[in-house]
Amino acid sequence: MSDVLTNQTCIPCSGKVPPASDAEIAELQPQIPDWEIISVDGVPQLQRVYNFSDFQTALGFTNQVGALAETEQHHPALLTEWGKVTVTWWTHALNGLHRNDFIMAAKTDNISQGLASDVATPSHQTN
Ligand SMILES: C[C@H](O)[C@H](O)[C@H]1CNC2=NC(N)=NC(=O)C2=N1
């Protein structure tokens, strides 16, 4: 399905691009059901906490999300702790949410499920 969020790529955003409308958010949010919309200083943001068994695994996930961000040129806030990573997406240029944030949230979910195809495979991995 071509309109699945994980098949889409981020578009470059500037202050001239409108934020996601309420109707667009209502369409996109059900596609990332584990994400909350929070408000930080009046700026809506998508946030999810991922749990891991230790710090090293949490850090590995953080690095994969960072690599995705560089590929897409859309960047999250990442808080890495022992056994958990808090990922927050919003569009700085808009002080709000854009479809890009929903695409990145869906791709972050894929990484957590080992499904990411556009993130470099560590060279020591043989399968
Ligand atoms: C030029 C470059 O694409 C922009 O500065 C990008 C970089 N990454 C970004 N990431 C996020 N989350 N929001 C932005 O507005 C943003 N802008």
The ligand as an SDF file (V2000), in Angstrom:
LIG
                    3D

 17 18  0  0  0  0  0  0  0  0999 V2000
   17.7610   22.1880    6.3340 C   0  0  0  0  0  0  0  0  0  0  0  0
   17.2160   21.0520    7.1370 C   0  0  0  0  0  0  0  0  0  0  0  0
   16.4970   20.1590    6.3130 O   0  0  0  0  0  0  0  0  0  0  0  0
   16.2690   21.5680    8.2210 C   0  0  0  0  0  0  0  0  0  0  0  0
   16.9410   22.4510    9.0790 O   0  0  0  0  0  0  0  0  0  0  0  0
   15.6420   20.4460    8.9830 C   0  0  0  0  0  0  0  0  0  0  0  0
   16.6270   19.6080    9.7650 C   0  0  0  0  0  0  0  0  0  0  0  0
   15.9040   18.6850   10.6350 N   0  0  0  0  0  0  0  0  0  0  0  0
   14.7280   19.0250   11.1480 C   0  0  0  0  0  0  0  0  0  0  0  0
   14.1290   18.2480   12.0320 N   0  0  0  0  0  0  0  0  0  0  0  0
   12.9690   18.5760   12.5950 C   0  0  0  0  0  0  0  0  0  0  0  0
   12.4170   17.7450   13.4780 N   0  0  0  0  0  0  0  0  0  0  0  0
   12.3480   19.7140   12.2730 N   0  0  0  0  0  0  0  0  0  0  0  0
   12.8320   20.5740   11.3740 C   0  0  0  0  0  0  0  0  0  0  0  0
   12.2290   21.6140   11.1080 O   0  0  0  0  0  0  0  0  0  0  0  0
   14.0700   20.2290   10.7580 C   0  0  0  0  0  0  0  0  0  0  0  0
   14.6100   20.9670    9.8200 N   0  0  0  0  0  0  0  0  0  0  0  0
  1  2  1  0
  2  3  1  0
  2  4  1  0
  4  5  1  0
  4  6  1  0
  6  7  1  0
  6 17  1  0
  7  8  1  0
  8  9  1  0
  9 10  2  0
  9 16  1  0
 10 11  1  0
 11 12  1  0
 11 13  2  0
 13 14  1  0
 14 15  2  0
 14 16  1  0
 16 17  2  0
M  END
$$$$
